[in-house]
């Protein structure tokens, strides 16, 4: 298998040339303070573009790195998101080799905003892949798997945080527990499709549980982040039980309210939109739903991604069937080009924020190892919620393991939340979470395939019965 074709070699050489020329000519695209370092020189020389040139260079580097990294990892049967993350880690730590050209990109406010938009679009896509109606039909088995798969990892993560960070606040330990709750359904779904098991009972339980799992994980994130924000804003060292109950109620009411009210409002909303002339009306009105709920979620003290997920969850084809009758493509297809542009920016920047020198610290590696073990064992407990002996319980537990993009989103939010003057998720803890995400994402595909194929052989042996005795 050829990893570097002539075309890829040319692209890589072009990137290196851009780094070298820009670094030699200007030193860095922008100063860390955010003021253009070469604005005056550019103006004097009659250049055009101003601050946008630094942004364009950032986009060139990030998008090229994302696509090359995604291609490399997909060639080895791994999710593209891992390639985007790991190559982001590499270019984000070039300063360790004395190359500081890319450092300003870590602090570029415009790239940060684009990354935030990327994660909102990502959660909108995750919501679109789910359905409120399907969620109601998943059955008790999926519901119990989801509950076990959230509660147990949450408390295990809490305990690991307390064990390795005893000097930190209890809210830091709780947030670490929250990062272990959600499941990346996309990785598991891809594996199930590849081996032709997407319609099996195990697959239906896993995918149904993963939807509920995401909702419960986002509610926990909203509650924990809300409590930390309230404390940081001057509520004292703690909150009353009534205040905590209100934050929990607010998160639950937002999700439930979006589903209930959306089912009543959206048919009229799209009924009005279908009468409008012009291009892109359908996509624009879908994005309006996404951005409006994200904004409302932020205004009521929840993470905007909760609103984005809720927006995707409530958008049902029944609400916009008139657009489909006119020949419009599905919203999933229309939103894909936007996601292809924005989502990789988020993952590459998440990788760039990792400090590789923390990997040299034994305590960080130990923290990451125990956190990963807790993440894996916590999801394996899901199998205890299945009482049907004909169902492959081990496979269900394995299918719930990968954290993928969801774990990174939680860690990214924690890195921005402040408590007592420092981030809830420190650089060392962030590195440990990234290691956990990488390992759980890598181990799931092969382990799930082996478990399901062994389960098939076992069922086949039972159905055929014992081999006849030789005469």
Secondary structure, 3 states (H helix, E strand, C coil): CCCCCHHHHHHHHHHHHHHHHHHHHHCCCCCCCCCCCCHHHHHHCCCCCCCHHHHHHHHHHHHHHHHHHHHHHHHCCCCHHHHHHHHHHHHHCHHHHCCCCCHHHHHCHHHHHHHHHHHHHHHHHHHHHCCHHHHHCCHHHHHHHHHHHHHHHHHHHHHHHHHHCCCCCHHHHHHHHHHCCCCCHHHHHHHHHHCCCCCCHHHHHHHHHHHHHHHHHHHHHHHHHHHHHHHHHHHCCCCCHHHHHHHHHHHHHHHHHHHHHHHHHHHHHHHHHCCCCCCCHHHHHHHHHHHHHHHHHHHCCCCHHHHHHHHHHHCCHHHHHHHHHCCCCCHHHHHHHHHHHHHHHHHHHHHHCCCHHHHHCHHHHHHHHHHHHHHHHHHHHHHHHCCCCCCCHHHHHHHCCCCHHHHHHHHHHHHHCEECCEECCCHHHHHHHHHHHHHHHHHHHHHHHHHHHHHHHHHHHHHHCCCCCCC
